[in-house]
Amino acid sequence: MTTPRLDFYGPLAWDTHGLTIAPSVHPAARETSALAAVGNQPARATQNTHVLALITAAGEVGISDPELEKATGYSRQTLCARRGDLKSFWTPAATRYRDMGQTYTRWRRKTESEMAS
């Protein structure tokens, strides 16, 4: 028995900014991108849950990307991707994180009233 392959040979007739699959004129590249995206789904859900729990636990003070990196071991790129996934749940906090002369945005969980608006 063979597993049927996904069809990635059609034209790019959709908004490429909303794609999980990398836009490419090469069908093999689109197939590889799709398979990688599907394979990453369980890890992505776990990472989203972990990051959101840390942001919620930080309360009104919030937590910055460097603090999240230290707490989770996730790379900055991963944290930026998780922020994109969870953008409806968090917002910048009032204070900033300072480390070695640099400042970073702290993120906090949105309140119920902020979520409603």
N, C-alpha and C positions, 0 to 999 in steps of 0.2 A: 504494500500500500504506500502510495506517495501522498504527501501533503500538497494540496494545491497552492500555487504561488499567488501572492497578491498582485493585482494588476496596477502597475505604476507607469504604464506606457501611454496613458491618455494625456491630453493637453492640460496645461496648468490653467484651468478656467475658474479659479477661485482666488480669494484674497490671500496672497502669500504672506501677509503680515500676521495672519491668524493661524499659520501652519505649525503643527508640531513636527511635520516632516520638512526637511530642508528643501527649499525650492531649487530644482536643478533640471537642466535639459537632459541629463543622463538618467535613464530609468534605473540603472543599477545603484546609483547614488541615492535616489529617492527610496528605493527598497531598503538599502542599508540603514538609512536614517529612520525609516519607519520601524524596522525591527529593533533598532537601538532604543527608540522611544517607548515601544511596548515593553521591552525588557527592563527599562528603568522605572516603570510604574510602581512596583511594590516599594522600592527604595525611596522614591519620591514621596509617597504617602507617609511613610515612616518619618522621613525628614521633616515634612510639613507639620506633622503632629508634634514632633519633638521641639521644633522651633517655636511653634505657636504656644506650647506649654511654657517654655522659658520666657517668652514675651509676656504672657499672662501673669506668671509668677513675679515678674519684675515690677508690676504695678504701675503707678503713675510716674515713677522715676524713669522707667523704661530700661532698655538694654541696647547697646550698640553692636555693630558688626564685629569689631575686635573682641568684645566680650562674648558674643555668640560663637565666634571662631574658637576661643579658648574653651568654652563650655561644651561644645559639640565635636570639635575636631573637623568640622566641615570647612571647605575652602570658601574664600570670599565669593567666587563665582557661584557656588552652590547656594550660598545665602542670598545672593541677589536674585537667583532663580526662584527660591522659596518666597522671597518678598513679592515677586511678581504673581506667584500662585495665590498668596494670601493677602493681596493688597486691600481687599475689602474688609479685613479683620484688624488691621493695624494702621497707626498713624504716627507721625513724629511726636516725641515727647517734648515737654517744655525745656528741659535741660539737655546739655550736650556732654558727651564723654570726652575727657581730655587725657591724652597719653603722649608723652615725649614731645610736647610742643604742638601736637596736632589735635584738632577737635573733630568729633564724629557725631552724627545724628544718633540719638537714642530713639528706639521704637517702643511704643506702648500699645496695648490692646485698646481698640475703640470701645467706648461705652455703648450701652444699648441705644441711647438717644442718638449717638453719632451713626450707629449702624442703620437706624430707621430713616435717617435723612439722606 
